[in-house]
Amino acid sequence: MVIVTLFKLVVAASVIAFASWLSQKRPELAGFIIALPLASLIALALGHVQHGEAEKSILFAKSILVGVPVSYLFFLPFFVPTLAKQGFWATYGIGIALLGLGFLIHRQIVSWLA
C-alpha cells in the first residue's frame, strides 16, 4: 500500500514539475496543461489502476463532473456587491457556507446517477 501511495505521489509531482519546466519553453502549452483538470485526470486513472472497477471509476467521473460547477457556488458572494462590501472574511465565510449547500446538491444529483 505504501508503494502505491508513493507511486501516486511521484506521478502527480511529475506532472506539475513537467508543466513548470515547460512554462519556460512553451508557456502557451504549459498554460493549457495546467488548465486541464489534472487532479481529476490523475485521480481517475490512479484510482482505476488501484481498484480496477470500471463502474466505480465511471461514478467517480460523474461525481467530478457534477462537483465542478457546484463548487463554483463558493465564488458567488464575491460577485454580489452588497456581500463583497462586508469584507473579505465575511464574503469568504458565506462562500464556505454555500459550499455546504453545494455538497448537499452534489450528493443528491450523484445519488440519482448511481
C-alpha positions as CSV (number, residue, x, y, z in Angstrom):
1,M,0.0,0.0,0.0
2,V,2.9,2.4,0.8
3,I,4.4,1.7,-2.6
4,V,1.2,2.5,-4.4
5,T,0.8,5.8,-2.4
6,L,4.4,6.8,-3.2
7,F,3.8,5.9,-6.9
8,K,0.8,8.2,-6.9
9,L,2.8,11.0,-5.3
10,V,5.6,10.7,-7.9
11,V,3.1,10.7,-10.8
12,A,1.3,13.8,-9.5
13,A,4.5,15.7,-8.7
14,S,6.0,14.8,-12.1
15,V,3.1,16.3,-14.0
16,I,3.3,19.5,-12.0
17,A,7.1,19.6,-12.4
18,F,6.9,19.0,-16.1
19,A,4.3,21.8,-16.6
20,S,6.6,24.1,-14.6
21,W,9.6,23.2,-16.7
22,L,7.5,23.5,-19.9
23,S,6.4,27.0,-18.9
24,Q,9.9,28.3,-19.7
25,K,10.0,26.7,-23.2
26,R,6.3,26.8,-24.3
27,P,4.3,28.9,-21.9
28,E,1.1,28.6,-24.0
29,L,1.2,24.8,-23.9
30,A,2.1,24.8,-20.2
31,G,-0.9,27.0,-19.5
32,F,-3.2,24.7,-21.4
33,I,-1.8,21.7,-19.5
34,I,-2.3,23.4,-16.1
35,A,-5.8,24.5,-17.1
36,L,-6.7,20.8,-17.6
37,P,-8.4,19.2,-14.7
38,L,-5.1,17.5,-13.8
39,A,-6.1,16.4,-10.3
40,S,-9.2,14.7,-11.8
41,L,-7.3,13.1,-14.6
42,I,-4.6,11.7,-12.3
43,A,-7.1,10.6,-9.5
44,L,-9.4,8.9,-12.0
45,A,-6.5,7.0,-13.7
46,L,-4.7,6.0,-10.4
47,G,-8.0,5.1,-8.7
48,H,-8.9,2.8,-11.5
49,V,-5.5,1.2,-11.6
50,Q,-5.8,0.6,-7.8
51,H,-9.3,-0.9,-7.7
52,G,-9.9,-1.9,-11.3
53,E,-13.6,-1.5,-11.1
54,A,-15.0,0.4,-14.2
55,E,-18.4,1.0,-12.5
56,K,-16.7,2.8,-9.6
57,S,-14.4,4.8,-11.9
58,I,-17.4,5.9,-14.0
59,L,-19.4,7.0,-11.0
60,F,-16.3,8.9,-9.7
61,A,-16.0,10.7,-13.1
62,K,-19.7,11.6,-13.0
63,S,-19.3,12.9,-9.5
64,I,-16.4,15.1,-10.6
65,L,-18.5,16.5,-13.5
66,V,-21.3,17.4,-11.1
67,G,-18.9,18.7,-8.4
68,V,-17.0,21.2,-10.6
69,P,-19.9,23.5,-11.4
70,V,-21.4,23.1,-7.9
71,S,-18.1,24.1,-6.3
72,Y,-18.4,27.5,-8.2
73,L,-21.0,28.4,-5.6
74,F,-18.1,29.4,-3.4
75,F,-17.3,32.3,-5.7
76,L,-20.9,33.7,-5.9
77,P,-20.6,36.0,-2.9
78,F,-17.6,37.7,-4.4
79,F,-19.7,38.8,-7.3
80,V,-22.6,40.2,-5.2
81,P,-21.6,43.9,-4.5
82,T,-23.5,44.1,-1.2
83,L,-21.8,41.0,0.2
84,A,-18.4,41.9,-1.1
85,K,-18.6,45.2,0.8
86,Q,-18.8,43.2,4.0
87,G,-15.1,42.5,3.7
88,F,-13.1,39.5,2.5
89,W,-13.5,37.2,5.5
90,A,-17.3,37.6,5.7
91,T,-17.6,37.0,1.9
92,Y,-15.2,34.1,2.2
93,G,-17.3,32.6,5.1
94,I,-20.5,32.9,3.0
95,G,-18.7,31.2,0.2
96,I,-17.8,28.3,2.5
97,A,-21.4,28.1,3.7
98,L,-22.5,27.9,0.1
99,L,-20.1,25.0,-0.4
100,G,-22.0,23.2,2.3
101,L,-25.2,23.8,0.3
102,G,-23.3,22.7,-2.8
103,F,-22.3,19.4,-1.2
104,L,-26.0,18.7,-0.5
105,I,-26.9,19.4,-4.1
106,H,-24.0,17.3,-5.3
107,R,-24.9,14.4,-3.1
108,Q,-28.5,14.4,-4.4
109,I,-27.5,14.6,-8.0
110,V,-24.9,11.9,-7.7
111,S,-27.4,9.6,-5.9
112,W,-29.7,9.9,-9.0
113,L,-26.8,9.0,-11.3
114,A,-25.7,5.9,-9.3
